[in-house]
Amino acid sequence: MSFTPTTSDPSAPSLREVRRVRTHHLARAKAQGERFTMLTSYDYMTAEVFDAAGIDTLLIGDSASGTVLGNSSSLPITVEELLPMCRAVSAAAKRAFVVVDLPFGSYEESPQQAVRTAVRFMKEGGAHGVKIEADTTTASHLAAVVRAGIPVIGHVGFTPQSEHAMGGYRIQGRGESSQRVLDDALALERAGAFCILMEMVPAETARAVDEALTVPTIGIGAGKDTTGQVLVWQDALGLNGGKVARFVKQYADLRGIMTEAVGHYIDDVREARFPAEEHTY
């Protein structure tokens, strides 16, 4: 099984009019010059809010290793830890396409291991597809998952699971190394990926990759010419209290709002203003 590109159809509804997002809708978005959106989500309530707001795709990312579990990188999180998050997000999503990361150590050993892990996320987690960090040397792992009937997003450029091999969080695809990013993306497209995510690559490189591919692309720190954009929701909505990457735009200050609200709650309890009569049986 492989991904079949979609041609432009002027009579087809726009992506925002689609009631349930599927892979062919994302392909059509690229063909028709539309942009699509992705946010991470790790629980039922945030997924429900993002889905109702109109997000096209939800990602249960291995970024949960840090944002949810407090680890310093994405490497420690396991399949068993991601599965309940995946179930919760999948249960909440009525429109969005739900994708989950295959975490470090769950697919690198062999194509067979990659399939086993991906199947678990589809069967036990309710995911609609998976995301795999891969390159020309591991495209066969991605291809095996696709052959199993599972939609796959290939992740190229900076791949957080390889941060130590890459020498830390460093921009990929500058200068002559841009060809490597392109080669990886093309290999994953040939392997059957229905979409390619590029992370922390120069805008010029991302543009060249997007133009070379038939399948849609998603960017995070990859400029504005990709078909879609993704951000970690705690970064985008200002819950993260630490330093955020240059590519992040914060659309709210949830940390400030929550801190202020909790302060009001503390004051009300200490001053015996809560619970008031209207909160009492």
C-alpha positions, 0 to 999 in steps of 0.5 A, a space after each residue: 500500500 502506498 500513498 496516492 497523490 490527489 489532484 486539484 479539484 475546484 469543486 471540492 470543499 475547502 479543508 475547513 469545511 471537511 467534517 472529518 479530516 483524512 489523509 486525502 484531504 491533507 493531500 488535496 490541501 497541498 494541491 489546492 494551495 491551502 494550509 493546514 494546522 497541527 497542534 500537539 495534545 496529550 489529554 482529553 480536554 485539551 484535544 476536545 478544545 483544539 478539535 472544537 476550535 477547528 484544528 486539522 490534525 492533532 499530534 500526540 508527540 514524544 514531546 510529552 516526555 518533557 511537557 507532561 512527564 518532566 524529562 529533559 528530552 524526548 528519549 525516555 518516554 515509552 510506548 506504555 506511557 504514550 498509549 493512554 495519552 493517545 487513547 484520550 486524544 483519539 476519544 476527544 477528536 471528532 474532526 481532527 486527524 490524530 497522529 502519534 509519534 513512535 517513541 525512541 527505541 520502539 521502531 529502530 531495531 527492524 521493520 517488524 518492530 516498527 510495524 508491531 509498535 504502530 499497530 499497537 497505537 492504532 489498535 490500543 490508542 485509536 490513532 489514525 496514523 503515526 509519525 516516524 523519524 527516519 532517513 534514507 537508511 531507515 526508509 524500509 522501516 517506514 515502508 513496512 508500516 505503510 504496507 501494514 495499512 497505516 498512514 505514516 508521516 515521515 520526520 526529517 531535518 532535526 530529529 529530536 530522538 537523534 539529538 546526541 548524534 546530531 550534537 544537540 539542538 542544531 539547525 539542519 539543512 544549511 548549505 550543502 547539507 540541504 541535499 541530505 534533507 531533500 534526499 531523506 524526504 524523497 526517500 520517505 515519500 517513495 517509501 509511502 509516507 503521506 506527509 513529510 514533517 521538517 523540523 528546524 531547517 532553513 526556509 529555503 531548504 524547506 521550500 525546495 523540499 516542498 516543491 520537490 515532493 508530491 505529498 504535503 509537508 508540515 513545518 516546525 521552524 521551517 519557514 512559511 512555505 510548507 503545507 502545514 504548520 505544527 507547534 507544541 501547544 504549551 509553547 503556542 499558548 504560553 504555558 511553558 515558563 521556560 525559554 521558547 524557540 525562535 520559531 514559536 509564536 505565543 498566542 496566549 499567556 496561559 501561565 499568567 492567566 493560571 497563576 493569577 487565577 490560582 492566586 485568587 483561589 488561594 486568597 479566597 480560601 485563606 480569607 474564608 470567601 470560598 466556599 460562599 453560600 452559593 457553593 454550599 449544599 
